[in-house]
Amino acid sequence: MTDGSLLDRALVRLEEAASHLQIDQDVIEKLKYPRETTKTRLLIRMDDGSRKSFLAWRCRYDDTRGPTKGGIRFHPESTIEEVETLAFWMTFKCAVMNLPYGGGKGAVRVDPHTLSKTELERLSRAYMQAFATTVGPDRDIPAPDVYTNAMIMGWMADEYNQITGSVTPAVITGKPIALGGSLGRNDATARGGFYLVRHLAEELGLAGSHTVAIQGFGNAGQFYAQLAAADGHRVVAVSDSTGAIYRPGGLDVARLIAGKTAGRRVTELAAELGATIIAADELIGVEADLLVPAALEEMITQANAATVKARVVLELANGPVTAEADKILSERGVIVLPDILANAGGVTVSYFEWVQNRQGFYWDLEEIHARLKKMMEREGRAVWDIAKDRSVSVRAAAYIHALGRLSTAIEAHGTQPFFAG
Ligand SMILES: NC(=O)c1ccc[n+]([C@@H]2O[C@H](COP(=O)([O-])OP(=O)(O)OC[C@H]3O[C@@H](n4cnc5c(N)ncnc54)[C@H](O)[C@@H]3O)[C@@H](O)[C@H]2O)c1
């Protein structure tokens, strides 16, 4: 772990981008602090009749470009700092993709695996009760994140409707299709990253068939494995929170996903897939052309960055590479496709869901995919060009791209003459 808070470390990227642009210091000052973060305790009845409380937060980091948007995480190690940092990243992610949103995030400090389904439902509904005046289709729009899913979004949407006496599907995205969810939301994060890699394949040295190692085998990781395998690439290693497996000849992705869906750990599937069990951290250093962190923050650090053999890192997770690791990877010629671009497919299809909810007219899957592909390619190309033109990392380029849009919006909020001096 490096010095300062997670947010302090994230803000280094903002300062770096600002140094490449002529931006008023007041803009930076505005973006350095969250607009508001609410903390509460959710008190719920457990199945055995006892009552238990859980810490919960919702952060609206910046709403200059539109209502705040960002997922809700259920994790035993969630902290306010993590929530605010994730909300900061959402602010930049929405700006990179030119979505009409600011950034937000929420979390409950809980291990959802220890709850029964009914307890999980009570907790999800309690979250919405606590934050019913914070969220809203024109104010703050949650979505799923780590250990939350469509079912939980459905409960929360239902609770909001009961509280407000309306039917407002656009208050939350990532809902079940039956409640106004969008087609294509489930694999959107992975698909966005996949379109990005395919579009830049020549530039990345990944044209043709390549090998892939994936850290974290949940929503983002599993769908990436599926898309890569279907496109003719070999997934050689995967991990979950309990360990990793490696097979240089390629893993059978369909069997792997079936096993995970049945509740098994990846290491439990090693024997039947002919794979070797390796330490979780060893996954970072396996022989693969593309490394896809799809678990949690700060997984590639000063301690293991030098072991990375991949030529490209696709950050499907948020913040998986620390600033020190970034430096080491860059010195070694590894290209990092940064989170605020690489995993933006999720929030982009969430945006499509919100648009469809508001217009009451729903698109077919082909249209969703075509729109997502177009936006990933357009913004991906713009970021790539900035990186080349300014000789900066792709991450710095993505921040420069986003910060340009954010500062224009901040200055346009009626204070342009002030900024003009
Ligand atoms: N789901 C989305 O739409 C979305 C969108 C943007 C970004 N992300 C980011 O992608 C990442 C994963 O999200 P998800 O939705 O796939 O979550 P998920 O809960 O579906 O999966 C997380 C996976 O990570 C694994 N994991 C946890 N700790 C690990 C460790 N120490 N080593 C290896 N694996 C570990 C878990 O076992 C699980 O397989 C997060 O950083 C999230 O913020 C997700």
The ligand as an SDF file (V2000), in Angstrom:
LIG
                    3D

 44 48  0  0  0  0  0  0  0  0999 V2000
  -20.3820   -5.1430  -13.4530 N   0  0  0  0  0  0  0  0  0  0  0  0
  -20.2140   -3.9920  -14.0680 C   0  0  0  0  0  0  0  0  0  0  0  0
  -21.0470   -3.5710  -14.8810 O   0  0  0  0  0  0  0  0  0  0  0  0
  -18.9780   -3.1890  -13.8560 C   0  0  0  0  0  0  0  0  0  0  0  0
  -18.8380   -1.9930  -14.5640 C   0  0  0  0  0  0  0  0  0  0  0  0
  -17.6560   -1.2510  -14.4440 C   0  0  0  0  0  0  0  0  0  0  0  0
  -16.6600   -1.7200  -13.6110 C   0  0  0  0  0  0  0  0  0  0  0  0
  -16.8250   -2.8720  -12.9170 N   0  0  0  0  0  0  0  0  0  0  0  0
  -15.7390   -3.2740  -12.0360 C   0  0  0  0  0  0  0  0  0  0  0  0
  -15.3120   -4.5790  -12.3700 O   0  0  0  0  0  0  0  0  0  0  0  0
  -14.8220   -5.2160  -11.1990 C   0  0  0  0  0  0  0  0  0  0  0  0
  -15.5530   -6.5300  -11.0170 C   0  0  0  0  0  0  0  0  0  0  0  0
  -16.9580   -6.2620  -10.9590 O   0  0  0  0  0  0  0  0  0  0  0  0
  -18.0500   -7.3810  -11.2350 P   0  0  0  0  0  0  0  0  0  0  0  0
  -19.3250   -6.6830  -11.4680 O   0  0  0  0  0  0  0  0  0  0  0  0
  -17.5410   -8.3570  -12.2350 O   0  0  0  0  0  0  0  0  0  0  0  0
  -18.1110   -8.0490   -9.7860 O   0  0  0  0  0  0  0  0  0  0  0  0
  -18.5070   -9.5350   -9.3950 P   0  0  0  0  0  0  0  0  0  0  0  0
  -18.9120   -9.4680   -7.9830 O   0  0  0  0  0  0  0  0  0  0  0  0
  -19.4620  -10.1290  -10.3640 O   0  0  0  0  0  0  0  0  0  0  0  0
  -17.1110  -10.3340   -9.5300 O   0  0  0  0  0  0  0  0  0  0  0  0
  -15.9830  -10.0280   -8.7880 C   0  0  0  0  0  0  0  0  0  0  0  0
  -15.0330  -11.2100   -8.9160 C   0  0  0  0  0  0  0  0  0  0  0  0
  -13.7690  -10.8650   -8.3570 O   0  0  0  0  0  0  0  0  0  0  0  0
  -13.3290  -11.9680   -7.5930 C   0  0  0  0  0  0  0  0  0  0  0  0
  -12.3590  -11.5240   -6.5990 N   0  0  0  0  0  0  0  0  0  0  0  0
  -12.5650  -10.8550   -5.4420 C   0  0  0  0  0  0  0  0  0  0  0  0
  -11.3860  -10.6670   -4.8140 N   0  0  0  0  0  0  0  0  0  0  0  0
  -10.4380  -11.2380   -5.5980 C   0  0  0  0  0  0  0  0  0  0  0  0
   -9.0420  -11.4160   -5.4770 C   0  0  0  0  0  0  0  0  0  0  0  0
   -8.3820  -10.9340   -4.4180 N   0  0  0  0  0  0  0  0  0  0  0  0
   -8.3720  -12.0540   -6.4820 N   0  0  0  0  0  0  0  0  0  0  0  0
   -9.0370  -12.5290   -7.5560 C   0  0  0  0  0  0  0  0  0  0  0  0
  -10.3600  -12.4090   -7.7070 N   0  0  0  0  0  0  0  0  0  0  0  0
  -11.0440  -11.7840   -6.7360 C   0  0  0  0  0  0  0  0  0  0  0  0
  -14.5780  -12.5500   -6.9870 C   0  0  0  0  0  0  0  0  0  0  0  0
  -14.3630  -13.8830   -6.5680 O   0  0  0  0  0  0  0  0  0  0  0  0
  -15.5090  -12.4730   -8.2110 C   0  0  0  0  0  0  0  0  0  0  0  0
  -15.2690  -13.5840   -9.0510 O   0  0  0  0  0  0  0  0  0  0  0  0
  -14.9970   -4.1970  -10.0600 C   0  0  0  0  0  0  0  0  0  0  0  0
  -13.8150   -3.4410   -9.9280 O   0  0  0  0  0  0  0  0  0  0  0  0
  -16.1130   -3.3230  -10.5720 C   0  0  0  0  0  0  0  0  0  0  0  0
  -16.1120   -2.0420   -9.9540 O   0  0  0  0  0  0  0  0  0  0  0  0
  -17.9560   -3.6260  -13.0250 C   0  0  0  0  0  0  0  0  0  0  0  0
  1  2  1  0
  2  3  2  0
  2  4  1  0
  4  5  1  0
  4 44  2  0
  5  6  2  0
  6  7  1  0
  7  8  2  0
  8  9  1  0
  8 44  1  0
  9 10  1  0
  9 42  1  0
 10 11  1  0
 11 12  1  0
 11 40  1  0
 12 13  1  0
 13 14  1  0
 14 15  2  0
 14 16  1  0
 14 17  1  0
 17 18  1  0
 18 19  2  0
 18 20  1  0
 18 21  1  0
 21 22  1  0
 22 23  1  0
 23 24  1  0
 23 38  1  0
 24 25  1  0
 25 26  1  0
 25 36  1  0
 26 27  1  0
 26 35  1  0
 27 28  2  0
 28 29  1  0
 29 30  1  0
 29 35  2  0
 30 31  1  0
 30 32  2  0
 32 33  1  0
 33 34  2  0
 34 35  1  0
 36 37  1  0
 36 38  1  0
 38 39  1  0
 40 41  1  0
 40 42  1  0
 42 43  1  0
M  CHG  2   8   1  16  -1
M  END
$$$$
